Amino acid sequence: MSILVDPPLWPRHGRVWGHLVSDASLEELHTFATRAGIPRRGFDLDHYDVPAERYGDLIALGAVLVDSRDLVRRLRASGLRVTARDRRG
């Protein structure tokens, strides 16, 4: 059971963003995000969007930096992955 972050690679709103996920449960993810001070508005169905400047704090709290492919692979294996098709409704 891990909290994972992938490298911040996605520019938006003048910042560069990455993703924070749990490979165990959404409850674990929300608990970690609350502890890290990440607002709930950053949650997008299966992950939180997090800005690059927060990465040091997240890793200090126990998040594990993994590449984007590993993050998606582990999220799928957990059964928590929400696909693009499912996001559109």
Secondary structure as GFF3:
##gff-version 3
##sequence-region A 1 89
A	DSSP	beta_strand	3	5	.	.	.	ID=ss1
A	DSSP	beta_strand	10	12	.	.	.	ID=ss2
A	DSSP	beta_strand	15	22	.	.	.	ID=ss3
A	DSSP	alpha_helix	26	36	.	.	.	ID=ss4
A	DSSP	three_ten_helix	40	42	.	.	.	ID=ss5
A	DSSP	beta_strand	48	51	.	.	.	ID=ss6
A	DSSP	three_ten_helix	52	54	.	.	.	ID=ss7
A	DSSP	alpha_helix	55	60	.	.	.	ID=ss8
A	DSSP	beta_strand	64	65	.	.	.	ID=ss9
A	DSSP	alpha_helix	68	78	.	.	.	ID=ss10
A	DSSP	alpha_helix	84	88	.	.	.	ID=ss11
###
